[in-house]
Structure formats: C-alpha cells, structure tokens
Amino acid sequence: MKIKFLGTGAADWPNPGKSVGAGRRFSSLVLDDRILIDCGPMTLDAIDEFNVDVHALDAILIGHPHGDHFNLDVICQIAKRRDASAKPIVLYIDAEAAKNRCGVPDDLADRLLVTGFLPLECLQVGDYAINTYPASHPIGIPGELACHFIIKTPTNETMLYGLDGSWFPPTTWHAIQKAKLDVIVWELTCGNLDDWRLGEHSNFGMLKIMANAFKNDGAIQKHTKMFCSHLARTLCPSHDIYARELDTFGFTLAKDGMEWTS
C-alpha cells in the first residue's frame, strides 16, 4: 500500500497557492497512485506540487460533499488533463449529491462518470473493495450523508479512512471491530481541545479512547499504522511540536506531501 497526503488541513486553512510551505491544504490523499480520496478547491495545486500522475488515477472517492472535500470544477479539470482516449475516471460520491450537484459538462461526458453511493454499500473500484459506513458528520443539505471507508486493496491490506466525523456510529464501530486494519487515517480537527465542534469532529482524547478500544478488539494490531489528518489551523499546535506529542502514543501526524509505503 502506498499513500501520498495531498492535504492535511481542515476548512479554516487559507489557500497557499502553488507552494504549501509550512501550511496545509484541505485534506485529501492518493492511494496506490490510483484512487484520489477527497478533492477540494486546493487539490489541483497539490497534484502539481507533489507530482501526482492524473493519467494513473482510476477513481475519485468523496467521503462527504462539504466544500473543502468536494469541488466539481477541480474534478472536471483533472478529467480534462487526462488523455481523451483513456478510460473514464469515475467519481464516487453520496447518492443525493450525485443527483443534485454533479452535472458533468457535455465535453467531459466520455471522460468523467459519476456513481452515487449510500452508507453500507460495497463499491468495487477495479480490484479494490470499498465499504461505506455512516459518519457522525452532518452535511446540512437534506438527504446528503457523510461516510467513512474501509478499503481492501489488491494486496489484501485494509485501510480505514475516517474523515470527517466524531465518535463512530454503532454500525460503523461494529464493522471496524471485525476488521484487521493495516492503516488508519484519523481525523484530528480539534487537537487537544474540548471544543464545541466535537459533535461532528474529533480531538486527540477521543482518538486515544477509540484506538484503545479497537486494540482490545484486535482491529488495531501491532503493525497498524495510524495517521492523523484534517487539523484545524486555529485549534491545533504547530506541526513539529504536535508530531512529537502524537508519536509518543503511536500516532503519526500527517503533513502535506508526506508519502508512506507499507
């Protein structure tokens, strides 16, 4: 499994433009060079800065359609960059958003396909099995839902993508209990703070509780790699300071441009 973090910030980070520097872009990552997970308004600059080959992408997977995670214009630009003769790239997104917010321009009809999904579905994306589970993260638009993903790769490795959300709902919790996780991408919007946003986001205390519970269940194993992403600029300590703190508990603080291979 190969992961490249294109963005690791929450929605309060300013757009850094072509070079992220010491900042963070909105959260997104590329899995095995083939699947782009989340694609917001800053993602195209991250693709350019971190040398992502858009021709290698098979799919774009959106966990929830908030504006920092989903931008149709950027997705269309990615499709336009690909060879016209290439297999279409597929956008997977919440079913209601697929109906109401994903009109593909006529000139991209053969290059960008849209597939809607609901919680508790299994998406077959090439040779990846992607199970969708409810997230505690309201969208604010009737009928639209947020999901977490448990992804089984062709090499039989399993990743939990847990952006965005607070405590896992029971259905999601029970599914994670039964998994044997190789990688987790946790959301850490609120840092160490007991903030009002905890109704829809997480802080580090919550992550430690959930991680300990999943260790007790066997879902988190000795080799499981745990990343923290989606940090709020106004709620989290500086990267270097916070990375050292998280490392003492077995968590890796993700940074834009970070790559990891199993």
Beta strands, then each sheet from edge to edge (+ up, - down):
strand 1: 2-7
strand 2: 28-31
strand 3: 35-37
strand 4: 59-61
strand 5: 89-94
strand 6: 112-117
strand 7: 122-125
strand 8: 128-134
strand 9: 147-152
strand 10: 158-161
strand 11: 181-187
strand 12: 220-229
strand 13: 252-253
strand 14: 259-261
sheet 1: 6+ 5+ 4+ 3+ 2- 1+ 14-
sheet 2: 7+ 8- 9+ 10- 11- 12- 13-
end
